[in-house]
Amino acid sequence: MKITKSIAITLGLAGILAFKQDKEVPVKAALQAAQVHLANMAAANTDVTQYPRSTKKDGSIATTSSRDWTSGFYPGSLWYIYDYTKDKQWETLARQWTAGLEQEQFNRATHDLGFMLFCSFGNGYRLTKDPKYKDIIIQGSKSLISRYNAKVGSIRSWDHHTDKWQFPVIIDNMMNLEMLFWATKATGDSVYYNIAKTHALTTLKNHFRKDNSSYHVVDYDTITGQPRLKQTHQGYADESAWARGQAWGLYGYTVAYRETKDKRFLAQAQKIADFFINHKSLPTDKIPYWDFNAPDIPNAPRDASAAAIAASGMLELSQYTGRSGEAYKKIATQILRSLASSAYLAKANTNNNFVLLHSTGHLPGNSEIDVPLNYADYYFIEGLIRFERLNKGLAIVSTGGFLTVN
């Protein structure tokens, strides 16, 4: 599929009209703008094995191979646009960008296979029921559980810095459990479910502080299975609340509750959400600073990716929490409205064709500061689609299928 500039311009004009018709919650306009960016991205990047990730310091686009943890997000965004539009051109494009990830089903060197394979092949299977996609996800789940340590009760996250960590587990890893829950439903083999639930319970026990903020990394002793270090590697300080880490936990425990109906997971998701939305450092537009405890607030960089993840997660959480869910939906609405505004939504033919501005990847590492990030775009698009479905009284969508709400 080749999307020409003329098609992108037409999409852009349609988005302007939609925005004028829907000022309060510009879902249609924002998704129309996303289509312009994604179409231009495909036109500008013809090598479908080099995945758009962010922007380099010199202003050029940063791309990655299939082995990068973010490789599944651009294909996943294409699948979501196909889901939204039902236009077969988007399916063709999504298939082209998804195909290059197939080899990662055998990758046992990363915990991020859920991001890499489920955002891409998972959405693809949900929408097409392609049996090849199903097989790839199942094999990817087998590879993922090879990293599980029964003594620790968790899936190992990183293999680097072995001089520093024995068995590091990061809060981000909660996001890769959804694929394992799906794998049990797809195969009937409970091993995936059991490992995912045990990992969630271990993280629940060790990752959270009294105020319900989370550490980024907990390192375990492989002999005793007990924590030996608790750190916040990508945050301001070990005891600070790194914004994206809070969003990963919120979203991850919401999914864990959905799949297990274990009320401990629902309670934790609510506690994280309450920490997020009630924190004194959360700005009025509800887009958090990169760390809730950053010393240079209010001049600290924002993190639109944390906002998008949290908004999408809170929309699902709102469906499980009765009347209190209205507060989560309200904040999610405010976040999506802010992200859809000109302050965060990039203009066509700018931003290297990414959708959102102002995300922060790894500030302590001087990496990806105040730039676009492909996962910010993915969860923003997902959140918009969820928001629209909720307002229509429909079950909201997840990577694995439509959600059955309580």
C-alpha angles and dihedrals in degrees: 000000000000118000111201128213090249091060090048091050091050090051090050093053090048089052092053091053092047091052092054090052095047109036098151098056108007097196095142093046093047093049090046089053090048089055090054092052095045092047092050089046091057092047093050097043112049098167101091091193093064108074121209109241112158145312125292123229090258090058098253124123119273114218132181141201123253090267093068116102091236097052096104098055101078092048088045091054090052090052091051091052089050088050090051099043102029085215109150091214089070091049090054091050093046091051091051093053094041096053094071091062095062095099091060091074086084095046109119095168097082140054091207098084090115090060092042101042109018097050088052111027092024094059089040092054092046090056102036107021087221103176091213090060090052092053092049093052092049092050089046089053090052089052092049096052090051084078093059120114113199093200092057094034093224145092112253114246111192132025096190128092094035088168088064106033134036099191112355120194120187129201089240088071089076087075093062095058095079090073091053093051088050092049092059091052091047097047106023089233110131094201092091093049093046094050092046093050094045091050090051091050093049091050090047090054099047113021103062133082126213091267089054095248113131139230115237097223132027114185117205133207105239093211100049098024090225128128114266101174135021116195144156101223098177097033134082095266139349091263096043128102108247104207100223090047090059090049093050090052094047093051094039096052091045088057091044090055092047092054100040105024086221104155092210088070093048091050091051093048089053093047091052092046091050091050090050099047098039098046113124090227096058106112122233091256088056094234103129128226112250089263125020088222099044107147096223098057124170088033095046119115117266125232113221089177092062089048094051094047092047093047094052091046093048092052089059092041090054089065094059102043108065117218093351087062089075089071091054093048090048093054091044088052091052091049094050091046091053093047090049091054126095089258092071109010109086123230118247116277093019135091092043085287095295114139104228134046129210109039126147123214111178112347098175087054091049088239130136100350118174094350138120117274126197094226091055087058093046096053092040090056091044091049093050092051091047091049093052093048092050091051089053092051093248130136110266121245128246131179091263098045144290114328124241104221128204 
